[in-house]
Structures are given as structure tokens and as C-alpha cells.
Amino acid sequence: AKLDGYFDKRELPMYKDKPYSYASSRRKPLWQKWRFTAGVLLLLVALLYWIGVFSSSSTKAKVKDTSKSTWSWLSKPAGLQVNWDERREKVKDAFVLSWDGYEKYAWGYDGYHPASKKGTQMTPSGMGWIIVDALDTLMIMNLSSRLTHAREWLTTSLNYEQDQEVNTFETTIRMLGGLLSAHYLSTTFPSMASLADDDQGAPGEDLYLEKATDLADRLLGAFDSESGVPYASVNLKTLKGIRSHADDGASSTAEVTSLQLEFKYLAMLTGEKDYWEKVEKVMKVVDDNGEEDGLVPIFIYAHDGAFRGHNIRLGSRGDSYYEYLIKQYLQTSGQEPIYLDLWNQALNGVRKHLITYSKKSHFTILAERPNGLTSDLQPKMDHLVCFMPGTIALAATGGKTVAEAKQAGKWGKKEQADLNLAIELTKTCWGMYKTTATGLAPEITFFEIDNPPRSEADGPSTPPADPTATDAAAEWKDDYVIKNQDAHNIQRPETVETLFYMWRITGDEKYREWGWEMFRSFVNYTQLEGDAGFTSVANVLHVPPKLRDNMESFWLAETLKYFYLLFSPVDLLPLDSIVINTEAHIFPRFQLIRGLKTGWERKPRDKDGRIIKVEEKKAVEVEKKKQGEEEKTTRKEE
């Protein structure tokens, strides 16, 4: 079932790491006690949904006629000379329209429904979900007056002393991450949306850090499990961790391993080692499972740290585990090589087990193994997977440009191969947009592939097609299979995130141009009539599209921010001096200081990444010693 009326249940959204159709039950509904009846009803609802009977998943609100507004530039042909500063200002205009609509119709509410012009809360007095998530975007876009209003709300209305269960991961990446990013930008770049209230010595100097520390101390309750793996949720008032209400109580692997950047940065700021040690222990517990080739199942139990099931994917519930491996290495300026080792092992595993190619046009696909690495490959990519190409490129250069990496002598066959993979996967993600009538990507895309699937070792049988071809009947589009139930778009950022990284790292202007086309599609098909702003789309396959009545917080925090940075000069937040969390919040890279250090080691592995048992380890050591002695003898004889 779709999440209509989701906020009315006072639940936190889980869209970042879960498909939009995911619904976690916070309270046990009465009908669950009647399983047979419920089963029949669910089957009936599913059937009706499939044939499109329900209208509640979409809204009758109209898309704005952009030819008769300040957006009339959309209908004008592009000039020969591109002015990226002007394009960046158009993104800022879209943000301002979205923010002002929220400010007018739903100020202080956690959820904003622009079509009905109302807001809803997730907790009794609100979490500042949209406000806090957008703080750093306000700063980067230099929107001082709007930032002042946001700070006033934080000062007078934001209170975490609420008897409410919240999702550990979402609250960390959006709220804690948003506050920490605001602290970093306001202290390091005081000219960004300059305010006297947050100047050194001013009463509000530490507002963001104080709120962040208060929230972090409450979130630590989630880590009070037998294994140290955090529970899916935590009560903000009682500080009690709460196991997931679904999935046999297991936590999401991506969720428990995507808290590290935030808590490590807070540890560096405050000197409180507990923040560091709590999140670091999770990494050890996960790695001690010794999964093959660095690819981990998407569920893990908090009580014992063991994985649940064998589902391997880099989409929902798996994605940011891999993202945070390389970003933890970069965050501490390369001083924790253990995370680079984990990243390299995982990327090799991806290439070995998950890369395949579409049947006709030979697009590179990052697929799934729902039943483990020995099971059949499923040719499916969530839009969430499209973070990966940009992350691969980031890892290849560490945030430098390719030219800089080559000049520094840090470029070889591996780095080039990784970049080539990133380029091809970016092309596949771009094709998700180009293949639809609206120019907007669906939530999930399937692909036609060979049987048996071709692996990366096989390579594509011919060079891949060019998804920039605009012909509606272009043959390459046949490889993309979009099902009606997956055809919605909830303003996700992953592809424009990758375009931003690819542009910064390669310098290839085509990634900016692709981003501009994407932005035009968002403006053309998701902007509402009037002043309410932008909303989600129910089906990207039809023009005009049916709309949904919801603006995601990450529309402001991520999607528009990445568009803005994509069209900005490269010296705005240089990649080699920052690390960006999975909600697009900006943190600095730093040195290991204040006694902070890597507090764990990996257990010895075999060539496939599986843990070597004690007996095997001894045998390996004996063999190595024997080989060493033989080499010494040979050298003496020579």
C-alpha cells in the first residue's frame, strides 16, 4: 500500500533508505488480529491498486502553465552561450518558491502537502523536519532573511523532550546531520547568509551545536543493544531503543552503518569519545560476520549482530553502507585505511557479482541478488542505486579532479577502470530519465538482459547505446522496463548527486547539461498552480502526469542543493576538503585529534573475504614462515 495519510499516523518518513511503498507499522492495527480477513482485504486492495481504481495516490491539482509565468524561459530555445550563473539562479528560484510555499501554508510542520496547502506533524510538537533539513541549503544559497526565520523557530519551538518513537537513521542523517552542517558552514564560511546572531560571542553562536548535542544524546539510546548494533527506532524521551516493527525485528544494514559520519564529526567537535566508539563498534560487528567479497545482506539483528537473510543489493536498505565506507576514509583525511580496504573489497564484489548488461543496447546495470550471491541475478535498479556512480568516481580520485590525480601520480589502471564503470552507470541512470514521457525517472527500473546474464568479466557484446537520442521510438528504450506500480517520482536526488560528482571530477560539461534537462523536467511537471511550490509525481510515463500531494524534505535538502552546486563554480565547497553525508549535509574533513583513533581491526580473511578460522590462520602463518625461510636460503645460494 502507498503511504497516503502516512503523516497522520505520526510516523517518520523512511523514503531515503526504503522504497516509497514501504510502510512500517508503529502501532498494531486491530485488523491484524484477524489474519484471514486481513489477507483477503489486502489481496483485494492490491488488485484494485494494480488496475488504478484508487485516486488517493494522486491529486487533481494542476501542473503550473510555465509558459505564462516567471518560468517562461523554459519554452525558449537555449542560446549558443550557456550562462551557468543564470541557470543556478533558476534553481534558487525553485527553492525559494518551495520554501515560501511551505512557510506560508505549513510553517513549523514536519510534512508539507502543497496541493492541499497544509502541514502535518510526525511528533506531538514537531521535529522541524523540513526546516532543519534545509538549513545548509539556505546558507549555500545566501538566503539570509529566510535563515533568520528558521533560526527563530529553532530557538523558540524546537524541543526534543517528546515521548515519541523516531527512526534512528532518518533522524540522524536529516536532523543531526542538518544541524552539524549548519554549524560547520556558519563557523567556517561566515559570509554564507551572514547573520549577526551566530557570530562569535553572540547569544546564538552555538545554537546548532547545542541542539545537535541534545539530539545525539537521545539517539544514543538506540545503541543499547546486546551487540551494539542500534535498534531501528528510539524514544526521544525515555531514550529506549525499539526494535523494528517489521522484518522480524531486524534493523536495516544501511541504516545502522550510515550514522558514522555524523557521530564521528560530533565527537571531533565535542571531544566526547562515546559518540565515536558507539558508531565505530557497529562497523566491527558488521564486518566480523565475514561476508563474501564484502557484500552484506540488507538486514541485521540488533540483539546479536547477525545478518537476517541473504538479500544483496545496493538499493533500499543496502545503499549507504557502501557509501559510508569510502566517506569514512575521506572524512578522517585518509588516516583510517581500514575503511578504504572495506570499500575496495566491496567494489570488487560488486563488479564480480552484481554488474551485468542490458540485452539489446548493452547498458551497464548494477543488479541485485535477492537470495544470496549464488542465486539468480535480478535485473532491477532502484533510483537509490544511482548514488553509486558518483561515489565510485569520488573514491577514484579522493575528491580531486582526474587531471589533478594524474599530475600527483595517483592514477593507474584501477582508477581508470573504476572511473569507466562510473561513467557507464551514470549513463544508465540518465537513461531512466530520458526514457519517460516527462523526462523524470521512475522509482524502480527493470531491464531486459541475456540469459544467462553477461558478467563484467564477459563485458558487453558491443559498445552501449547513447541515451541522449531523443527519438520516442529509439531502440535503446526497449531495454528499460518500467512497471506502473514503480512509475512514481518522489523528487529523489541520487542521479543529480552523481552528475554533480561526475562534473566536479571529470570536468565534462555534458553532466551539467544532463542536469539542466532534468531540472527543466522537474519545473515543467512538478510545479503546482499558484504559490504552493512543487510536489511528487504519481506516474512519470504520462503527460500531463498525475500528481501526489507531498513535498519531500530532501527536495530542499538534497535535490535542489545538488542542482545548485552542479551549476556553481567549482571553488564553492571543493570536494577535496569536505565530505557530504547521505542527506547532502556538508561536513569538513579533519585529522584524528583529541585521542580519536581507529579502535578495531579486521579479522584475517581469505581471498574471497571470508574470515579465516584460528586453525587456518595458524596454517597460513606457518606456510608464510616456510616460504620466507626458503626465499632467504635461495638468496644466500645466489
C-alpha positions as CSV (number, residue, x, y, z in Angstrom):
1,A,0.0,0.0,0.0
2,K,1.1,3.5,-0.7
3,L,1.8,5.9,2.1
4,D,-1.3,8.1,1.7
5,G,-2.2,9.6,5.1
6,Y,1.3,8.5,6.3
7,F,1.9,11.6,8.4
8,D,-1.5,11.3,10.1
9,K,-0.1,8.3,11.9
10,R,2.8,10.4,13.2
11,E,5.4,8.2,11.6
12,L,8.8,9.4,10.4
13,P,9.2,9.1,6.6
14,M,11.6,6.3,5.6
15,Y,11.9,7.2,2.0
16,K,15.7,7.7,2.0
17,D,16.6,4.1,2.5
18,K,13.4,2.3,1.7
19,P,11.2,2.2,-1.4
20,Y,8.2,4.6,-1.3
21,S,5.8,1.7,-0.9
22,Y,7.4,0.6,2.3
23,A,5.1,1.1,5.4
24,S,6.3,0.2,8.9
25,S,3.7,-0.2,11.5
26,R,4.2,1.8,14.6
27,R,1.0,0.6,16.3
28,K,-0.6,-2.7,15.8
29,P,-3.9,-2.2,14.0
30,L,-7.0,-4.0,15.2
31,W,-7.5,-5.9,11.9
32,Q,-4.1,-7.6,12.3
33,K,-5.7,-9.9,14.9
34,W,-7.9,-11.3,12.1
35,R,-5.3,-12.6,9.8
36,F,-7.5,-14.4,7.4
37,T,-9.8,-11.4,6.9
38,A,-6.8,-9.1,6.5
39,G,-5.2,-11.3,3.9
40,V,-8.4,-11.3,1.8
41,L,-8.6,-7.5,2.2
42,L,-5.0,-7.0,1.2
43,L,-5.4,-9.1,-1.9
44,L,-8.4,-7.1,-2.9
45,V,-6.7,-3.8,-2.3
46,A,-3.7,-4.9,-4.2
47,L,-5.8,-5.9,-7.2
48,L,-7.7,-2.6,-7.1
49,Y,-4.5,-0.6,-6.8
50,W,-3.0,-2.5,-9.8
51,I,-5.8,-1.6,-12.1
52,G,-5.7,2.0,-10.9
53,V,-9.0,2.3,-9.1
54,F,-7.7,4.4,-6.2
55,S,-7.4,8.1,-6.8
56,S,-5.9,8.8,-3.4
57,S,-2.4,8.2,-4.6
58,S,-2.6,11.2,-6.9
59,T,-4.1,14.6,-6.7
60,K,-6.3,16.6,-9.1
61,A,-4.1,19.6,-8.6
62,K,-2.8,21.0,-11.9
63,V,0.7,21.5,-13.0
64,K,1.5,25.1,-13.5
65,D,1.5,26.5,-17.0
66,T,5.1,27.6,-17.2
67,S,4.7,29.5,-20.4
68,K,2.8,32.2,-18.7
69,S,4.9,32.8,-15.6
70,T,8.4,33.7,-14.4
71,W,9.3,30.2,-15.7
72,S,8.6,31.2,-19.4
73,W,12.3,30.7,-20.0
74,L,11.6,27.0,-20.2
75,S,9.9,27.4,-23.6
76,K,12.8,29.4,-25.0
77,P,15.4,27.6,-27.1
78,A,18.9,27.5,-25.5
79,G,21.4,30.0,-26.7
80,L,24.8,29.1,-28.1
81,Q,26.5,30.6,-25.0
82,V,25.4,28.9,-21.7
83,N,25.3,31.1,-18.7
84,W,25.6,28.8,-15.7
85,D,25.2,31.6,-13.2
86,E,21.8,32.3,-14.7
87,R,20.9,28.6,-14.6
88,R,22.0,28.4,-11.0
89,E,19.7,31.3,-10.2
90,K,16.8,29.4,-11.7
91,V,17.4,26.6,-9.2
92,K,17.5,29.2,-6.4
93,D,14.1,30.5,-7.7
94,A,12.7,27.0,-7.4
95,F,14.0,26.6,-3.9
96,V,12.5,30.0,-2.9
97,L,9.1,29.1,-4.3
98,S,9.2,25.8,-2.5
99,W,10.3,27.3,0.8
100,D,7.9,30.2,0.7
101,G,5.0,27.9,0.0
102,Y,5.9,25.8,3.0
103,E,6.5,29.0,5.1
104,K,3.0,30.3,4.1
105,Y,0.9,27.2,4.4
106,A,2.7,24.8,6.8
107,W,5.4,26.6,8.8
108,G,6.7,24.5,11.7
109,Y,5.1,21.3,10.5
110,D,7.2,18.2,9.6
111,G,5.3,17.3,6.5
112,Y,4.1,19.6,3.7
113,H,1.3,18.8,1.3
114,P,1.4,21.6,-1.2
115,A,-1.6,20.6,-3.3
116,S,-3.9,20.8,-0.3
117,K,-1.8,23.6,1.3
118,K,-1.5,22.0,4.7
119,G,1.1,20.6,7.0
120,T,1.1,17.6,9.3
121,Q,3.3,16.6,12.3
122,M,5.3,13.4,12.9
123,T,5.7,14.0,16.7
124,P,3.4,15.8,19.2
125,S,5.1,19.2,18.8
126,G,7.1,18.6,15.6
127,M,10.8,17.9,14.8
128,G,11.5,20.7,12.5
129,W,11.9,18.1,9.8
130,I,11.8,20.4,6.8
131,I,13.3,23.4,8.5
132,V,16.4,21.7,9.9
133,D,16.9,19.6,6.8
134,A,17.1,22.8,4.7
135,L,19.3,25.0,6.9
136,D,22.5,24.5,5.0
137,T,20.8,24.9,1.6
138,L,19.6,28.3,2.9
139,M,23.2,29.2,3.7
140,I,24.7,28.0,0.5
141,M,22.1,30.0,-1.5
142,N,22.7,33.0,0.7
143,L,19.0,33.4,1.8
144,S,19.6,35.4,5.0
145,S,16.1,36.5,5.8
146,R,14.7,33.0,5.5
147,L,17.5,31.6,7.5
148,T,16.8,34.2,10.3
149,H,13.2,32.9,10.4
150,A,14.4,29.3,10.6
151,R,16.7,30.1,13.5
152,E,13.9,31.9,15.3
153,W,11.9,28.7,15.1
154,L,14.8,26.6,16.3
155,T,15.3,28.9,19.3
156,T,11.6,29.2,20.4
157,S,9.9,26.0,19.2
158,L,12.4,23.1,18.7
159,N,12.2,20.8,21.7
160,Y,13.3,17.1,21.6
161,E,11.8,16.3,25.0
162,Q,8.9,14.4,23.4
163,D,7.5,11.0,24.3
164,Q,7.8,9.8,20.7
165,E,9.5,7.0,18.8
166,V,11.6,8.1,15.9
167,N,13.6,6.3,13.3
168,T,17.3,6.3,14.3
169,F,18.7,6.6,10.8
170,E,16.4,9.1,9.3
171,T,16.6,11.4,12.4
172,T,20.4,11.1,12.4
173,I,21.1,11.8,8.7
174,R,18.4,14.6,8.4
175,M,18.2,16.3,11.7
176,L,21.6,15.7,13.4
177,G,23.3,16.0,10.0
178,G,21.4,19.2,9.2
179,L,22.3,20.8,12.5
180,L,26.0,19.8,12.2
181,S,26.2,21.0,8.7
182,A,24.7,24.3,9.6
183,H,27.3,24.6,12.4
184,Y,30.1,23.9,10.1
185,L,29.1,26.3,7.3
186,S,28.2,29.1,9.7
187,T,31.5,28.9,11.5
188,T,33.8,28.2,8.5
189,F,32.1,30.3,5.9
190,P,30.6,33.3,7.8
191,S,29.8,35.1,4.6
192,M,27.3,32.5,3.6
193,A,23.9,34.0,4.6
194,S,25.7,36.2,7.1
195,L,23.8,36.7,10.4
196,A,25.0,38.7,13.4
197,D,23.2,36.3,15.7
198,D,25.6,33.4,15.1
199,D,28.8,35.4,15.1
200,Q,31.5,34.5,17.7
201,G,30.4,35.8,21.1
202,A,26.8,36.3,20.0
203,P,24.0,34.7,22.1
204,G,23.2,32.3,19.3
205,E,26.7,31.3,18.4
206,D,26.3,27.7,19.5
207,L,22.7,27.2,18.7
208,Y,23.2,24.5,16.1
209,L,25.8,22.6,18.1
210,E,23.7,22.7,21.3
211,K,20.7,21.3,19.5
212,A,22.8,18.7,17.8
213,T,24.3,17.5,21.1
214,D,20.9,17.3,22.8
215,L,19.5,15.2,19.9
216,A,22.6,13.0,19.7
217,D,22.4,12.2,23.4
218,R,18.9,11.0,22.9
219,L,19.7,8.9,19.8
220,L,22.5,7.1,21.7
221,G,19.7,5.1,23.4
222,A,19.3,3.2,20.2
223,F,22.7,1.7,20.6
224,D,21.9,0.0,23.9
225,S,21.6,-3.5,22.4
226,E,23.5,-6.6,23.3
227,S,25.6,-6.4,20.2
228,G,25.9,-2.6,20.0
229,V,24.1,-2.6,16.7
230,P,21.4,0.1,17.0
231,Y,17.7,-0.6,17.1
232,A,15.7,0.7,14.2
233,S,14.0,3.4,16.4
234,V,14.4,5.2,19.7
235,N,12.1,7.1,22.1
236,L,13.3,10.6,22.4
237,K,12.1,11.0,26.0
238,T,12.7,7.6,27.5
239,L,15.9,7.1,25.5
240,K,14.9,3.5,25.0
241,G,15.9,1.7,21.7
242,I,13.0,-0.1,20.0
243,R,13.3,-3.0,17.6
244,S,11.8,-2.8,14.1
245,H,8.1,-3.5,13.9
246,A,8.7,-5.4,10.7
247,D,11.3,-7.7,9.2
248,D,11.3,-10.0,12.3
249,G,12.6,-7.1,14.4
250,A,15.8,-6.7,12.3
251,S,17.4,-3.3,11.6
252,S,18.3,-2.2,8.1
253,T,22.0,-2.7,7.4
254,A,22.3,0.6,5.6
255,E,20.6,2.4,8.5
256,V,22.9,1.1,11.2
257,T,26.1,1.8,9.1
258,S,25.1,5.3,8.0
259,L,25.3,7.1,11.3
260,Q,29.1,7.2,11.4
261,L,29.9,10.4,9.7
262,E,27.5,12.4,11.9
263,F,28.6,11.0,15.2
264,K,32.3,11.0,14.4
265,Y,32.1,14.7,13.4
266,L,30.3,15.4,16.7
267,A,32.9,13.5,18.6
268,M,35.6,15.6,17.0
269,L,33.7,18.9,17.9
270,T,33.0,18.0,21.5
271,G,35.8,15.6,22.4
272,E,33.2,13.1,23.6
273,K,34.7,9.7,22.6
274,D,31.4,7.9,23.3
275,Y,29.9,9.2,20.1
276,W,32.8,7.8,18.2
277,E,33.1,4.5,19.9
278,K,29.3,3.7,19.6
279,V,29.2,4.0,15.8
280,E,32.7,2.5,15.3
281,K,31.7,-0.7,17.1
282,V,28.8,-1.2,14.7
283,M,31.3,-1.4,11.8
284,K,33.3,-4.1,13.6
285,V,30.2,-6.1,14.4
286,V,29.1,-5.9,10.7
287,D,32.5,-6.8,9.4
288,D,33.0,-9.7,11.8
289,N,30.2,-11.6,10.1
290,G,32.8,-12.2,7.3
291,E,30.5,-11.9,4.3
292,E,31.9,-13.0,1.0
293,D,33.5,-10.3,-1.2
294,G,32.4,-7.5,1.1
295,L,28.8,-7.7,0.1
296,V,26.4,-7.7,3.0
297,P,22.7,-8.7,3.4
298,I,20.3,-5.8,3.9
299,F,19.0,-6.8,7.4
300,I,20.9,-7.3,10.7
301,Y,19.6,-8.2,14.2
302,A,20.4,-5.7,16.9
303,H,20.4,-8.4,19.7
304,D,23.3,-10.5,18.3
305,G,24.7,-8.6,15.3
306,A,24.0,-11.5,12.9
307,F,22.5,-10.9,9.4
308,R,19.0,-11.9,8.6
309,G,18.5,-13.5,5.2
310,H,20.8,-13.3,2.2
311,N,19.4,-10.4,0.1
312,I,22.2,-8.4,-1.5
313,R,21.5,-5.1,-3.2
314,L,22.7,-1.5,-3.3
315,G,19.2,-0.1,-3.5
316,S,16.9,0.3,-0.5
317,R,18.3,-0.9,2.9
318,G,21.8,-1.6,1.4
319,D,22.9,1.6,-0.3
320,S,24.5,3.9,2.1
321,Y,26.5,1.1,3.9
322,Y,28.8,1.2,0.8
323,E,28.7,5.0,0.5
324,Y,29.9,5.5,4.1
325,L,32.8,3.1,3.7
326,I,34.7,5.4,1.4
327,K,33.4,8.5,3.0
328,Q,34.6,7.5,6.5
329,Y,38.1,7.1,4.9
330,L,37.9,10.5,3.4
331,Q,36.4,12.2,6.5
332,T,39.5,11.5,8.6
333,S,41.8,12.5,5.8
334,G,42.9,9.0,4.9
335,Q,44.1,8.2,8.4
336,E,41.8,5.2,8.7
337,P,42.8,2.9,5.8
338,I,40.6,0.1,7.2
339,Y,37.6,1.8,5.5
340,L,39.5,2.1,2.2
341,D,40.1,-1.7,2.5
342,L,36.5,-2.3,3.1
343,W,35.5,-0.1,0.2
344,N,37.9,-1.8,-2.3
345,Q,36.7,-5.2,-1.3
346,A,33.1,-4.3,-1.7
347,L,33.6,-2.6,-5.0
348,N,35.4,-5.7,-6.3
349,G,32.5,-7.7,-5.0
350,V,30.0,-5.5,-6.9
351,R,32.0,-6.0,-10.1
352,K,32.2,-9.7,-9.6
353,H,28.6,-10.5,-8.6
354,L,26.3,-7.6,-9.5
355,I,27.4,-5.9,-12.7
356,T,25.6,-7.1,-15.9
357,Y,24.4,-5.6,-19.2
358,S,21.1,-4.9,-20.9
359,K,20.2,-7.2,-23.7
360,K,20.0,-5.0,-26.8
361,S,21.7,-1.8,-26.1
362,H,24.3,-3.1,-23.5
363,F,23.8,-0.5,-20.8
364,T,25.7,-1.3,-17.6
365,I,23.4,-2.5,-14.8
366,L,24.1,-2.7,-11.1
367,A,21.7,-5.6,-10.3
368,E,20.5,-7.5,-7.2
369,R,20.9,-11.0,-5.7
370,P,17.7,-11.4,-3.6
371,N,18.7,-14.9,-2.4
372,G,22.4,-14.5,-2.0
373,L,25.5,-14.5,-4.2
374,T,24.8,-18.0,-5.6
375,S,21.2,-17.1,-6.5
376,D,19.9,-15.7,-9.8
377,L,20.6,-12.1,-10.7
378,Q,17.6,-9.8,-10.7
379,P,18.0,-7.0,-13.3
380,K,16.5,-4.3,-11.2
381,M,17.8,-0.8,-10.1
382,D,16.1,1.4,-7.6
383,H,16.6,5.1,-8.3
384,L,18.5,4.9,-5.0
385,V,21.3,2.9,-6.7
386,C,22.2,6.0,-8.8
387,F,24.2,7.3,-5.9
388,M,26.9,4.7,-6.7
389,P,28.5,6.1,-9.9
390,G,29.3,9.4,-8.3
391,T,30.6,7.6,-5.2
392,I,32.9,5.4,-7.3
393,A,34.3,8.5,-9.1
394,L,34.8,10.2,-5.7
395,A,36.7,7.2,-4.4
396,A,38.9,7.0,-7.6
397,T,40.3,10.5,-7.0
398,G,39.6,11.2,-3.4
399,G,37.7,14.4,-4.5
400,K,40.5,15.7,-6.8
401,T,39.9,16.2,-10.5
402,V,41.2,13.4,-12.7
403,A,43.8,15.8,-14.1
404,E,45.0,16.6,-10.5
405,A,45.1,12.9,-9.6
406,K,47.2,12.1,-12.7
407,Q,49.5,15.0,-12.0
408,A,50.0,13.8,-8.5
409,G,50.9,10.3,-9.7
410,K,47.8,8.8,-8.1
411,W,46.3,7.4,-11.3
412,G,46.6,3.9,-12.6
413,K,44.7,1.1,-14.3
414,K,42.5,0.5,-11.3
415,E,41.4,4.2,-11.0
416,Q,40.8,4.4,-14.8
417,A,38.7,1.1,-14.7
418,D,36.7,2.5,-11.7
419,L,36.1,5.7,-13.5
420,N,35.0,3.9,-16.7
421,L,32.4,1.9,-14.6
422,A,31.2,5.2,-13.0
423,I,30.7,6.7,-16.5
424,E,28.7,3.8,-17.8
425,L,26.5,3.5,-14.7
426,T,25.8,7.3,-14.9
427,K,24.7,6.8,-18.5
428,T,22.3,4.1,-17.3
429,C,20.8,6.3,-14.6
430,W,20.5,9.2,-17.1
431,G,18.6,6.8,-19.4
432,M,16.0,6.3,-16.6
433,Y,15.1,10.0,-17.2
434,K,15.4,10.0,-20.9
435,T,13.1,7.0,-21.4
436,T,9.9,8.6,-19.9
437,A,7.4,11.0,-21.3
438,T,8.0,13.5,-18.6
439,G,11.8,13.3,-18.5
440,L,11.6,12.2,-14.9
441,A,12.9,8.9,-13.6
442,P,10.7,6.2,-12.0
443,E,11.3,4.9,-8.5
444,I,12.3,1.5,-9.8
445,T,13.5,0.3,-13.2
446,F,13.9,-3.3,-14.5
447,F,16.0,-4.3,-17.6
448,E,15.9,-6.8,-20.3
449,I,19.1,-8.9,-20.0
450,D,20.6,-12.0,-21.6
451,N,20.1,-15.5,-20.2
452,P,22.5,-16.3,-18.7
453,P,23.4,-12.7,-17.8
454,R,26.7,-11.4,-19.0
455,S,29.2,-10.5,-16.2
456,E,31.7,-7.7,-16.1
457,A,34.3,-10.3,-16.9
458,D,32.4,-11.1,-20.1
459,G,31.9,-7.4,-20.9
460,P,29.2,-6.1,-23.2
461,S,29.0,-7.8,-26.6
462,T,29.0,-4.4,-28.3
463,P,29.5,-0.8,-27.1
464,P,26.5,0.6,-25.2
465,A,23.8,2.8,-26.9
466,D,23.6,6.5,-26.5
467,P,20.7,7.5,-24.2
468,T,20.9,11.1,-25.4
469,A,18.9,10.1,-28.5
470,T,15.5,11.8,-28.1
471,D,13.5,9.8,-30.7
472,A,10.5,8.4,-28.9
473,A,10.9,5.1,-30.7
474,A,14.6,4.8,-30.1
475,E,15.5,1.1,-29.7
476,W,17.7,1.6,-26.6
477,K,14.5,2.4,-24.7
478,D,13.3,-1.2,-25.1
479,D,15.9,-2.3,-22.5
480,Y,14.2,-0.2,-19.8
481,V,11.1,-1.9,-18.3
482,I,9.0,0.4,-16.0
483,K,6.0,-1.1,-14.3
484,N,3.0,1.1,-13.4
485,Q,3.4,0.5,-9.6
486,D,7.0,1.7,-9.9
487,A,6.4,4.7,-12.1
488,H,6.2,7.4,-9.4
489,N,8.8,10.0,-8.7
490,I,9.2,11.5,-5.2
491,Q,11.8,14.1,-6.1
492,R,14.8,11.9,-5.3
493,P,18.3,13.3,-5.6
494,E,20.6,10.4,-6.4
495,T,21.1,11.0,-10.1
496,V,21.8,14.7,-9.9
497,E,24.1,13.9,-6.9
498,T,26.1,11.6,-9.3
499,L,26.0,14.3,-12.0
500,F,27.5,16.8,-9.5
501,Y,30.3,14.4,-8.6
502,M,31.0,13.4,-12.2
503,W,31.1,17.1,-13.3
504,R,33.5,18.1,-10.5
505,I,35.8,15.1,-11.0
506,T,35.9,14.8,-14.8
507,G,35.2,18.4,-15.9
508,D,32.9,17.0,-18.6
509,E,30.2,19.7,-19.4
510,K,27.7,17.0,-20.5
511,Y,26.9,16.2,-16.9
512,R,25.8,19.8,-16.3
513,E,23.8,19.7,-19.5
514,W,22.1,16.5,-18.4
515,G,21.4,18.1,-15.1
516,W,19.8,21.1,-16.7
517,E,17.5,18.9,-18.7
518,M,16.5,17.1,-15.5
519,F,15.8,20.4,-13.7
520,R,13.6,21.6,-16.6
521,S,11.6,18.4,-16.3
522,F,11.0,19.0,-12.6
523,V,9.9,22.5,-13.3
524,N,7.7,21.5,-16.2
525,Y,5.9,18.7,-14.5
526,T,6.0,19.0,-10.7
527,Q,5.3,22.7,-10.1
528,L,1.7,23.4,-8.9
529,E,-0.5,26.2,-9.9
530,G,-0.3,29.2,-7.6
531,D,2.3,29.7,-4.9
532,A,2.4,26.4,-3.1
533,G,5.6,25.1,-4.8
534,F,6.5,21.6,-6.1
535,T,5.1,18.1,-5.4
536,S,5.7,14.5,-6.1
537,V,4.5,12.7,-9.3
538,A,2.3,9.6,-9.4
539,N,3.3,8.4,-12.8
540,V,6.1,9.7,-15.0
541,L,5.0,7.8,-18.0
542,H,2.1,10.1,-19.0
543,V,1.8,13.8,-19.9
544,P,0.3,15.6,-18.1
545,P,1.3,13.4,-15.1
546,K,-1.0,12.8,-12.1
547,L,0.5,14.4,-9.0
548,R,0.9,13.4,-5.4
549,D,0.3,15.7,-2.5
550,N,3.7,15.7,-0.8
551,M,6.9,17.6,-0.9
552,E,9.8,15.6,0.4
553,S,12.2,17.4,2.8
554,F,15.1,16.1,0.6
555,W,13.7,18.1,-2.3
556,L,15.1,21.1,-0.4
557,A,18.0,19.4,1.4
558,E,19.4,17.4,-1.5
559,T,17.8,17.6,-4.9
560,L,17.8,21.4,-5.3
561,K,21.1,21.7,-3.4
562,Y,22.9,19.4,-5.8
563,F,21.4,21.2,-8.9
564,Y,22.6,24.5,-7.4
565,L,26.1,23.1,-6.8
566,L,26.2,21.4,-10.2
567,F,25.7,24.8,-11.9
568,S,28.0,26.7,-9.4
569,P,31.7,27.4,-9.8
570,V,33.9,24.5,-8.7
571,D,35.5,26.5,-5.9
572,L,32.3,26.5,-4.0
573,L,32.8,23.8,-1.4
574,P,35.8,22.0,-3.0
575,L,35.3,18.2,-2.9
576,D,38.8,17.5,-1.5
577,S,38.1,19.5,1.7
578,I,34.6,18.2,2.6
579,V,32.6,15.0,2.9
580,I,28.9,15.0,2.2
581,N,26.5,12.8,4.1
582,T,23.8,10.7,2.6
583,E,21.3,13.6,3.1
584,A,23.6,16.0,1.3
585,H,24.7,17.7,4.5
586,I,28.2,19.2,4.4
587,F,30.9,18.2,6.9
588,P,34.7,19.0,6.9
589,R,37.5,16.6,6.6
590,F,39.6,16.5,9.7
591,Q,42.7,14.9,11.3
592,L,42.4,12.4,14.1
593,I,42.8,14.5,17.2
594,R,41.6,14.6,20.8
595,G,42.6,10.9,21.2
596,L,40.3,9.8,18.4
597,K,41.6,6.8,16.6
598,T,40.5,3.6,14.8
599,G,39.6,1.3,17.7
600,W,39.3,-2.0,15.8
601,E,41.0,-4.3,13.3
602,R,39.6,-6.6,10.7
603,K,39.9,-10.4,11.3
604,P,42.2,-12.2,8.8
605,R,40.4,-13.0,5.5
606,D,40.9,-15.4,2.6
607,K,40.9,-14.2,-1.0
608,D,37.1,-14.1,-1.0
609,G,36.8,-12.0,2.1
610,R,35.7,-14.8,4.4
611,I,37.1,-14.9,7.9
612,I,39.9,-17.4,8.3
613,K,39.4,-19.6,11.4
614,V,42.1,-20.0,14.0
615,E,43.4,-23.3,12.7
616,E,43.5,-22.0,9.2
617,K,45.2,-18.8,10.4
618,K,48.0,-20.8,12.0
619,A,48.4,-22.9,8.9
620,V,48.7,-19.8,6.8
621,E,51.3,-18.2,9.2
622,V,53.3,-21.5,9.1
623,E,53.2,-21.5,5.3
624,K,54.3,-17.9,5.1
625,K,57.1,-18.5,7.5
626,K,58.2,-21.5,5.5
627,Q,58.1,-19.5,2.2
628,G,60.2,-16.7,3.9
629,E,62.8,-19.1,5.0
630,E,63.0,-20.7,1.6
631,E,63.4,-17.3,0.0
632,K,66.3,-16.4,2.4
633,T,68.0,-19.7,1.6
634,T,67.7,-19.1,-2.2
635,R,69.1,-15.5,-1.8
636,K,72.1,-16.9,0.2
637,E,72.8,-19.6,-2.5
638,E,72.7,-16.9,-5.2
